[in-house]
């Protein structure tokens, strides 16, 4: 009896430890951002910038900002024309109304990946941005060298929870993230034909979701492109389709930017069979005081358009069924199944 009791104590201890470890793994995974896959690919004179915007949010919008003068604490300056994409009207979400990504009339493209929060060394001796980095950089910069100079001359505070991916019309690209020393680091595309970023820090893969299947799939597919004539919008779209997300962090919209011709291809809710093709210069030219949707936001004149309206379809965005399943429920189910497996294994062992 005493021997049997000892076996049960050991079994229960194993179950508890296994459940704790399993729960911690799932809880940690839940804390890691699962949002956004981005890549730049260029061969010869052909350049594309692709992005899947993955999020729990709805309310997806496009903003068209013409070149204009902007008043800031540092003075008045002229900004580039921009087409940007992001979210709005999500119950006062702090990211609402700011560009998640976009392209300006110089062909500079931008977007960002979510990462766990990291400490950033402050630089109070530098100039402070007057708005979010992506927004301000699209207003001011035209090349990757200018982007790097911008980051090295601005104070961005003490915390950083993403990495930002930029490309220009020459095919040059860089991913900006926080290094081990708390300083910003710059991962350049260099002579490679592509640069991919997902949800692990390119400067330190210990931070974030690594290994990442989306990253591996994108790099494998891009590696097969050898010649300029093989690089097309369709090929880029196929990569985006292969790495799109469903479920809780579903791909809400996707962009392909052609920074040379200033063409923009938009897909909604990971439906890659239907595309809205736009031209940045044409969209910017439409913005005037008589155009529908014109608003003044933070002293900027811009046009705001629901992404759904680009497709002339219903504007309500679907809620995926899997988004209704909480992380806590998943952990509970895994814990119960784990206990069942351990108990079944124990009884099979005893019968032997």
N, C-alpha and C positions, 0 to 999 in steps of 0.2 A: 504493500500500500504506500509506504513511504517512498519507494523507488518510483512508483507510478506518479505520485504527487510531484516529485522532482522533475519528471519529464514534462508534466503539464506546465509547471512554472517556467521551464526553459522554453517551451513552445510559445507560451503567452508573451514572454520577453522578446522572442524573435519577431512575433507578429507586431508588437508595439514598435520595435526599432525599425522594422521594414516599413511600417505605415508612416512613421515620422520622416524617414529618408525620402520615401516616395512623395509625401506631401510637400516637403521642402523643395524637391526638384520641380514639381509642378508650380509651386508658388513662385519660385525664382523665375521660371519660364514666363509666368504671367506678368512679372515686372519688367521683362525685356521688351522694348518696343518691337512691333512686328510690321512696321509701316514703311513702305516705299522702297522700290527698286529703281535704280537709275544707271544709265550707261551712256558713254560717249563712244562713237565709233567713226573712224575716218580712214579713207584710202584715197590717195590722190587728191582730187578737188571735190570729193564728195564727203559731206559731214552730216551726221545725224546725232541728235540728243534724244534719248528715250526715257520715259518715266511712267511708272505705275504709282498712282497715289492711293495708298491703302490706309483705311481709317475706319473708326467706329462712327464718325460723324456723317451727317447728311448736309444738305444745303450747300451744294457745290456751285461755284460762280466763276465767270470769266470777267476780268476787268481790262478795259482798253484805256490807256492813259496816253494822251498826245504829248508831244514835247511842249513844255511850258516853263515859265519862271516859278520857282518855289521859294518862299520866304522861310528861313530857318534862323536859329540863334546865331549862326555863323555868317549870316548874310543871305543875299538873294542870288540864286544861280539857276541856270537853264538845265532841264533834265531831258534825257532821251525819251522817245516814244516807247511804250511798253505794252505788251499783252501778257497778263498774269492770270494765274488760276489759284483758287483756294476755297475757303469755306466762309459762310456768313449766316447770322441769325440762328446760332446754336446755343440759346440760353446764356448769353453773355460769356461765351467761351473766350479765353484770353487770346487765342489764335485767330479768332474771327476777323475778317476784313483785311488780313495781311496775306501777302503772296506766299503760297507754299512753293511756287515755282513760276517760271515764265521766261520770256525772251524780249530783248529790246531791239531797237531799230539798227543797232550796230552788229547784231548777230550774237550778242552775249546771252547764253542760256544758263539757267540756274534751277536747282531744286535741292531738297534736303532729305536725309535719312534720320529717323529717330534712333537715339542711343540712350543708355542709362546716364543719369546725371553725373557729371564729373566736375571736379574743382578746376578753375581756371585762374591763372595768376593775373591779378589786376594790374593795370598800367594807367594810373591816374594822370600821368604826365602826357598821355595821348588825348586826342580829340574824342569826344563822346558822339556816338551816332545819334541822329535825330529821329530815326525810326528803325524798324527791324532790318538786320543786315541784308537779307535778300532784296528787300524793297529798295534800300538806299543804293546798293551796288548796281542793280539794274538801272537806276536813275543816273548813276555817275560813271560807270566803268564800261569799257568797250573791249578789253582784252584780258587774258589770264594774268599777264604781268601786272596790269592795273588792279586786278582783284587782289593779288597777293600784296601789293603795295598798300591797298586799302586796309587789309587786316593788320598789317604791321604798323599802321599809323592811327589805329582806333582802339579805345579802351572798351572792352566788351564785358566788363564786370568780373564776377568771381565764380559763376556757374555756367555750364554748357551742357546741353542735353541732346545734341545732334551732331551730324557732320554735313557740310554743305558741298555740293558738287556743281562745278561750273565748267562751261566749255565756250569757245569762241569760234568765229567763222573760219579761222585757220585750221581748226581741228585740234588745237591745243586744249588741254583740260586739266583740272586740278580738283582734289577733294581736300577740304579743310577740316581738320579734327584736332582734338586735344591730345598731345603727346604725354609720355610718362612723366615729364618734368613740369607739367601744368601749363606749358606754352603751346600755342597753336602750331600745328605741323602741316606741311603741304605735300600731299602725295600727287606727283605729276604723272601725266600720261606718257610724256617723253616720246620716244620713238615707237612705242607700241601702237597698234592700230585701234586699241580700245582701252577704256577704263571703266570698271564696274564698281558700284557701291550699293550695299544693302544695309543690314542692321548689325554689323560689327564694325568696330573702329579699324580703318585701314592702317592706321599707325600703330595699333596695338590690338591684335585680334582677341586678346583676353577680355576685352570690353565689348559686351554685346552678344549677339546670337551667332556664335561660330562653333562648328561649321554651319554654313547656310546653303541650303539646297538651291535657293533662287540664284545665289551668286555662282554656284557651280554650274547650273544650267545655262545661265547667261554667258559665262566665259567659254563654256564648251561650244555653244552655238556660234558665238562671235569668232571663235578661233577658226572655224571652218570657212570663213569668208576670206578668199585669197586675192581676188581681183576687184578693181573698182566697178566694173560692169556688173558684178554680182551683188553689190551693195545697193539696196533699194528700200523704199518705204515698206514694201511688202515683207522684206526680210526682217526689218526692224520690228514691224508689227508682230511677226511670228515669234520673235524673242519675247516681246512684252506679253503675248498671249501665253507662252509657255511658263512664264514666271508670275502670272497674276495670282492674286489671293482670293479666296472665298471664305465665308463664315464670318467670324466676329470682326476681323480686320479685312473685310473684302475690298477689292480694288474699286474705288468709287469713280475714278476717271483715269485716263491715260493720255499722254501727250507724246507726239513725235515732232520735234523742232528741226527744221532745215535752216540753219543759220546763214547759209549763203544766199538762198532764194527767199528767205524770210517766210517760208510756208509753215503752217501749223496744222497738224492732224490730231483730231480729238476723238476719243472713244469714251463711252459712258458705261459704268457698271459692268466692266470686263466683257462687254459685247464688242468683239473685234470684227464683226461682220458689217457693222454700220459705222461710218466715219463722217465727221464734219471737217471739211478742208477749208482753211482760212489763209489769208495772206496778211501778215502783220501790217504792212504799209497800207493796204486797202482798208483794214479795220480802223487804223488810226485816222485815216483821212475822213472816215464817216463821222467822227466825233465833232459835233458842233452844238451850239446852244439849242438848235431845233430838233436834235436827234432824240428819239425816245430812249429813256433809261439813263440820261445824263444826270449825274449827281456831283455835288461838291463835298469831298471827304477830306478832312484835315487840310483844307486849302488847296486840294488837288481837284482839277476838273477831270472827270473820268466817266466812262460808260460802264454800267454794271449789267451783266447778262447771265441768266441762269444757264448752266451748261445744258440742261435738258432742252431748253428752248432752241439750242443750236440744231437739234434733231427734229424739231416740230412734233414732239411727242408729249405725253402727259408729264408734268413736272414733278409729281410725287416720286421720290426715290424709294425702292423696295427695301424692306427690312428683312435681312436673311434670317431664316429660322434658327440657325446655329448661334446667332448673336443673342438669343434668349437663354442660352445655356450658360450658367455662371461657372467661373473657374472653381468656386467652392464645390459645386455639384460634381464636377469632373474629379476633383480630389477625393470626394466622398466615395464615388463609384469605384475609383481605382483602389482605394483603401479596402473597401468591402471585398472586391474581387481578389485582392492580394491575400486577405485573411482566409478566404475560401480555398485558394490554391494551397496555402501553407497547411491548413487543416487536412485537406484531401491527401496531400503528400504524406502527412504524418500517419494517417490511418492506413494508407497503402503500405507504408514502411512497417507498421506494426503487424499487418497481416502476413508479411513475409516471415 
